[in-house]
Amino acid sequence: MSDTYVKANSFAELAGAKSGDAANERIRRISDKADAVPGTRGTIIKAAIDEILNPRPESEFHLTPFVAEEIRRLRTDDEVFRYLYYRYRYDVYPNKQKLDGFPPCVQIEPTSICNYRCVFCYQTDKMLTQGRHGHMGMMTLDTFKHIVDQIEDEVEAVTLASRGEPLMAREIVGMLEYLAGKFLGLKINTNASFMNEEKIHAILAAEPNTVVFSADAADPDLYATLRVNGKLDVVLANIRMFNKIKQRDYPSSRTVTRVSGVKYADEQVFSDIEAFWHDLVDQVAFVKYNPWENPYDDPKNGIETPCSDLWRRTFVWWDGRVNPCDVDYRSHLSVGNAELESISEIWTGPKYQALREQHLNGRRQSVSPCKSCTLI
């Protein structure tokens, strides 16, 4: 059986996240106010607080360094409660295979098009990138607003990214403007090659929780080898421009910046990369390599453990199609379309549930590409 890829523990290295003491103290200080939060939401928040303040061997929820840093930057007690409600469901529900009316996280794809052909990415598969296969396109602003309207006040974690580079989307500025103030867990993943002043202002005004700049090297040649078509000097100039605008025009921004790379080759030395990037961003990270360049042609790997993402997140492609994961980048497992049904209906609907049952009942190896995916 193949080695597994634990999605909830995908960081191979992380530098720059601060101690969790301040977050723990803040949670302790406001813990008595959780009794005023009604219903199921209040029950979940109190469970999260109890596991943080009274950790036990069996506890499933705790403050990782980057989660503690995000809590530290929240401005109000209400935001902390909202964050704990989201994060507890995100971390704990997948382990328990527990479901409620909305996914803990929604990843929205502004575009499936990317200017890079990274060696570890499915953008190297022409079955994805050739236009005749129907996977390439850009989301309209109307479709984007329709998706956001469905999940506002129900979902806190929204990530702009999936198969493509989000800043290539024609209407990305309007999308970012529409997101402002709506989601505590907003994250944007970008290779930073398409950043300009207008897009940087739009990003910072939307006040995302995290902006992730995808980069895997400190050497221009190694960078270009891994991120084919990319130029490190362009990315560096754009990140410096981002920082200049952030410091000048958004001095109280709570946005965390992170350079995150895929640990793919022996030549990538994390200490060198951290030293190169640490003055430009708040955090530097490596995530573990997950071999997903083309899982459709790979043999069965024997993994029967259910995939945690079936209870953690859902993906909405540029055309409204809803997919359970982006390892299935050709959408063999599409479970609906957010233009025709609500995301909540799809998330709890029969197609999604049938896929979950296959995983729970030991039939993961009968599903493609789940049969060759290592993610659990």
N, C-alpha and C positions, 0 to 999 in steps of 0.2 A: 504494500500500500504506500502511496506517496506521502511525503510530509505535508502537513496541513498548514494553512495560512489563517491565523486567528485575527479576524477583522478588528476585534476590540483591542488588540494589542499589536498594532501594525508598526509602531515606531521601533526602529532598530536603534536609533540614537536621537536624543533631544537635548539641546543646550539653550539656555536663556530663560526658561520658565523659572519663576521664583518659588520660594518656599510656600507651602500651603498654610503657614501659621496665621497669616492675616485673614485668609478666607475662613479658616476654622473659627477664629475669634469673632468674625462678623456673623457667622451663622449662629454661634452660641449666643451672641448678644440679642439676636432677633427671634430666637427659637420659640419664646413664649407667645409671640404674635401669630404663629402658625395655627393656633387654635381658632382664630377668627376666620380662617379660610374654609369655606363650606364644602360639603360633598366629597366626591371622589378625589377632586383636586387636592383638598386639604389633607385627606388620608395619605395620598402619595407624598406630599411635601413633608408631612410629619414622619413618614417612614424613611425618607431620604435624610432628614435631619438626625433621626435616631441612629442610623447606621454610620453617619459621619462622626457624631459626637460620642457614640458608645460602640466603637468597633468591636466585633466579635469574629471568631474564626470563620463562621459561616456567612459573614456579611458579604453582600454582592455589590455594594455601592460604596465608593470611597473617592476621595479627591486626588486625582492624578495631578502632576504639576501644572499641565496646561489648563486643566479644568479649574484648578484653584486660581490661576492667573486670570482667567475669564471672570470668575466670580469677584475677584478683587477689584476689577474695573467697573463693575455694575454700579449704577448711581443711586438706586433707591431700594428699600426693603422689598417692595412689590416686584421689582425686577429680579431680585434674588429668589423669591418664591417662584416666579415664572420659570426661571432658569432651572431650579431644582426639580420642578415638575417635569420639564422636558428631559433633563439629563438622566433622571432616575429611570424614566421609561426607555430612554435610548440605551442605557447601560444594562438594565436589569431585565426588561421584558424579553429581549432576544434569548437570554439564558433560560428563562422560564417558558419560552414559546407562548408568551401571553400577548393577547391582541385586544385593542380597543378600537374606537371608531376612526382614528386617524393614524397614519404612520408617524413615529417620532421624528423622522427626517424626510424631507422631500428634496431630491436633486432635480433641478430644472436645467434643461439644456437650451441655452439661447441659440446655439448652432452646433451642428455635428461636424462642421468643417474645421480643419486645423491646418496651419501653415507648416507645422513640423511633422517629421516622420521618425519619432523617437524609436530607438531600436527595441525598447521593451513595451511598445504600445501597439494596440490593434489598428492604429492608423496606417500601419504597414500592410494591412490586408486589403487588397484591391477589391475584394467582394464588399467591403465597406465603402471605400473611397470613390470607386468608379460610379459616376452619376446614374448609369443605366440600372443599377441595383436598387435605387430609390431611397437610400439611407441619408443622402447629403441634402442639407437645407438649412434655412434660418427661420426661427420662430418669429411670428408677427407680434407686434405689441399688443394687439387685441387678444390673441391667444394667451400671451403671458399674463395680462391683467385678469383674464378669466380664471387661470390657475391660481394666482395669488388670492383672488377674492374668495375662492373655495376654502383655502387653508388658513387665512388670517384669523387670529384668536384661537385656533385649534392646534397649530403647529408652530414651534419656535425655531426649529433648525431647518434652514433652507440653504442649499448650496447651489451656486451658479457654476455649473461645470458638469460635464459628463464626457461624451465622446469627442467634443471639439474644443476649440479655444474660444471662450465666451466673449472676449473683447473684439472678436471678428464680426460679431452679430451686428447687422445694420442698425438695429434699434436698441442697442445696449444702453445708451444714455437714457432713453425714455424708460427702459426697464428698471434701471437703477433708481431713477427719480421716483418711480411708482413703489419701490420697496421701502423707501425711507420711513423709519419709525415703526415698521410693522413686525419685525422678527428679531428676537434677542440673539438667536444663533445663526445669523446670516454669515455665510462664508463665500468667498470668491476665490476660485483657483485660476491662475493665469500663468502663462509662460512669460508674460511681461513684454513681449516683443511688439504688441500693438498698443501699448499705453501711450497716451498723449495728454496734453494739459486738460482738454475737455473731459476725457474719460477719467482722469485722476480726480478731478473735482467731483464728478458724478459718483465715483466710488466713495470718496471720503464724506460727501454729503449724505449718502445712504447710510453711513456709519455701520459698516459690517463689523461683526464680532472679530472676524479674522480675514486677512488677505494673505493667501498663500502664493508665493512666487515659486514656480516649479523650476528648480535648477539643481544639478547633480555634481557639479565640478567647480574647481577654482582655476582650472587651466583652460585657456581658450580652445586648444586642440582637443582635449578630452571632452569638453562641453560639446563641441561640434560633432564629435564622433558619436556621442550618446544622443544628443538632440539634433538630429539631422535636419539641416536647413536653418538652424539657429546660430546666432552670433552673440557670444558672451559680451562683447563691448556694447552692443545695442541694449541688451538687457540691463547691464550695469548703469548705463546712462539713463534709462527709463526709471529704474528704481531710485537713483539719486534725484531725479526730477520729482518723483512721488514724495520722497522724504522732504525735499525743499518746500513743496506745496503744503504738505501736512504740517510741518513745523511753523510755516508762515501764516497759513490761513485756517488751520484746524488744530490749534495748540492744545485743546482739551479733549481731543479725540480719544475714545476708548478702544479704537481698533488695534488689534495685535497684528503685527506683520511677521511672517515666517517664510524663510527659504526652506523648501522641502524637496529633497531629492530621493530618487529610487536607488537603493544600494544594489547595484547590478554587476560591477566589475571590481576586481582586486585593486585596480589603480585608484579607485575612489577612497581616499583616506579622510575619515570624518574630521579628525583634528585639523587637517589642512583646510578643509572646506569651512569648518566653523571659524577658524582664524580669518579666512578671507571674507566671510559674509557678516561676521557678528557686529561690525560697526554700522551696517546698513539696515539691519532688521532686528526685531525683538527676540526672535527665536530662530534656531537652525535645527533641522531635523533630517534624518534618513528614515524612509519607510522601507519595509522589507519588500523585496522583489516578489511579485506574484506573476507566474508565467501565463499571461493571458493574451499573447500576441495572436494566437489562433487556436482556441480550445476546441473548435469544431472538428478538427482533424486529429486531435490527440486521442490516444487510446483511453479506455476506462482506467481509473486510478484506484478503484476499490474503496474509496471514502464513502462511508454511509452516514456519517454525522450530519444532521440537518444544518443547512446554511443559516447562520444567524441573521443575515440581511433580509430574510423573508419576514422577520418580525421587527426590523430596525428601520428600514428606509425603502422608499420607492423612487423610481426614476421617471421623469416626464420628458420625452423627446421633443424636438423642435416642432413636430407635426401633431402633438397632442397625445401620441401613443404613450401608454404607461407600460413600463417594463420592470420586472422585479430586480434586475441587476444590470450592470454594464459589462460584466464578463460576457453576457449574452448580447453583444453589441450589434448582432444582425437581427435581433428581435424575434427569435424563434419562440420565445416564451411570453410574448406580449399578452397582457391580461386585460386590455381595454383601451379606451381613448377618452381623455379628459375633456374633449370637446363634446362627447356624446353622453357620458356618464360623469357623476361626481367622483372625485378622487376617493372620498370616503366609501362610496358604493363599490368602487373597484377594489379598494384595499380589503374590504370585508366580503367581497363577492365570490361567486362559485369558482371562477377560473383561478384566482389567487389561492383560494382555500384548497382546491384540488392539488395545486403544486405543493403547498405546505404539507398536505397529507401524504403525498408521495415521499417527501423527505422524512416525515415522522415515522412512516411505516416501512422504512428500510428499502425504499425503491428509488433512491437518488440515482443509482447507477443505470436506471432505465430512462433517464431524462438527459437530453443534450441541450446545452453544454455542461450541465451539472455533473455529468459522469466523469468529466476530465478536469473539472475545476477543483482547486485545493482549498477554497475559502470555506471556513466553518464559522 
